[in-house]
Amino acid sequence: MRRLLIALPLLAGLLFASTALAGGWATVGLSSTPAGVQPGAPWNVQLTVLQHGRTPLDDLQPTLTIRNGDASKTFAAKPTGTPGVYAVSVTFPTAGTWSYEVDDGFISHLHTFPPVKIGEPVSAPAAAQTPADDGGFSVTWLVLGGLAFALAALLLLARRRSEHSREPQAA
C-alpha cells in the first residue's frame, strides 16, 4: 500500500511534467469547407492557427493537403496580415470524395477534417467545420490527474497520522 501511495503522486508528477514540456500544440480553424465546390474551381479558404487554441501564431508555413485514393496535392498557405490567419486557394482536379488535412506549420501536427464530395451541389451554405482532432491536451485529463494527486496526498497524510497515533508513548 505504501508503495502505491508513493508511486501514484510520482506518476501524476510525470504526467504533468510531460504535459508542461509538450507545451506546443495548436488548433486550426477554417473559414469555410469545400462543400459545393466544383472540380477545377478554386476553394479560397482562410486558416486560423492558434497556439493552445488562444494565441494567434505568426511566421508559420501551414499547408493544406487534399487526397482522393492515391492522388494527393499540397497547397501552401500565405499570411494575410492578420495575426494567425493564412490564406490558401485549393483546386480539386476531379469530382469525387476527397479528404483534406492541414499541417499547422507550428509543430507539423496534421489536423484532419471530414471528407467532402466535390462536384455535388449543396442545398444550404456549409458552416465552418471544426477539426476532428485539434491535437490539444484535454483539460479533463489535467483535472483528473490533479484529483488523483490530491487524493494520494490525503491518503498518505491520513496513513501517517494513524501510524503516529499508534506509536507507544514514553513514560
Protein Blocks (a to p, Z undefined) as FASTA:
>chain_A
ZZmmmmmmmmmmmmmmmmmmnopacddddfbdfehiaghiacdddddddehhlaccehia
cdddddehjbccddddddehighiacdddddfbgcdddddddehlnopacddddddehia
cfbdcdddddfbgoiacfklmmmmmmmmmmmmmmmmmmmmmmmmmpccdZZ
